[in-house]
Each structure stands twice: as structure tokens, then as C-alpha cells.
Amino acid sequence: MTPAFLAEIARTGEARRTYTFTAPANGVVIEKMAVVGQMMKPGELIYRLADLSTVWLNAQIYEEDLAAVAPGRPVEVSATHGNQHGHGTIEQILPRCRPRRARRWRVSSSTTPTAPGVRACSLTCALSTELAPSAVLVPDSAVLRSGERNTVFVALPGGAFAPREVKLGARTDDYRYEVLSGLAEGERVVVSGQFMLDSESQLRDAIQKMLK
């Protein structure tokens, strides 16, 4: 009982048959164990309340992208249902690796577009980071992906083109990729029609092998 309740009994000298218990904090009832008229034992739980003004979201990130994640960084949270968005802050990167070499990280959010218990697959956490003070970028449309390698076609003098294998890094907001190796600053790449160049290159290579 609260001190105010005990003080009231001491003042009036009468015991009350009913008493209203107030919640110690604001929140939402997430579990109700009692019904009207039920006998409750001392120490038995009646309600469980949760303060949902700030919730935790558990997200996953692959090891190669860990450099973009750090505690304190802001993230944007979006739900696949209802086109709802919110914002959060990275609280912690958990130490254990999950299957497929993924690390878990915890985000606290006061504007989350979902509710506790919703599976993480229905949420997307996006964050923005600066790639580097200076980086070589190519448009997404310039990259040919074969599954094993990434290739771009470089424009050579005299109207010729040559395939060049590149190693890609992070992607920018406008769908350009950082080139970590295979391309130098100032080189021109084909951004449209590279599929035709790739077919012609493979045909020419096959003919040369046959002639040999």
C-alpha cells in the first residue's frame, strides 16, 4: 500500500472495502492475468505493463558491411506494410555472429512504425554513411554481373571498348557503386548497350579459340 493510503486510514480510522491501485508508470497492458472478482495471492502478478515510448529493434548486417555501423549512428526504419517510417539510433552491436556470417545490432526507436513482437523480416533499417573523402564511382547500369565477377566496359581511343573486371564496394543513394579496384579516375565506362558489347566480346573470344 502507498503511504497516502495508510495516512488516509490513520486519519479516518476506517478500512475501505475497495481500493484503486494506480500504475507506477505510463504504458500499455501487454498481459492481464486477473478478472473481476478473482482471488489473488500475495506476490501474484495481476497485470504487466510496458512503456512503449522507446522500443528495441534487432537488425542483422553482414560482416563486410560492419564498417558502416557504429553505436550512436541514426538509422531510418520502414515497415513493409502500410508504408510507414520511423527513426532510431544504433545502441549496440552484439558480439556473436549468426548463420551466414551476419552480426546483430540493436536499434532504439521512439517513432517505430511497428509494435513489439512483430518479426524483424517486416522491417528495414537503413543508414547513410560517407564512403570516403574521394572515391571512384560507376552507375549501377554500367556493371555486368555474372555471379562470379563484376565487369564494366572501358572506352578506349579509336572507338574500341575493353572489358574490365572490377571490385565493388558500397552503394550510394543515387545507385552508384564505389569501385575498390580495376578502374582508375577519369576512365570512361559504357552505361548503356554493354550487353551487346559483352556478347560480341564473348563471340570474338570463342572464334579466336577455334582458330587456334
Secondary structure, 3 states (H helix, E strand, C coil): CCHHHHHHHHHHCCCCCCCCCCCCCCCEEEEECCCCCCCCCCCCCCEEEECCCCEEEEEEEEHHHHHHCCCCCEEEEEECCCCCEEEEEEEEEEEEEECCCEEEEEEEECCCCCCCCCCHHHEEEECCCCCCCCCCEEEHHHCEECCCCEEEEEECHHHCEEEEEEEEEEECCCCEEEEEECCCCCCCECCCCHHHHHHHHHHHHHHHHHHC
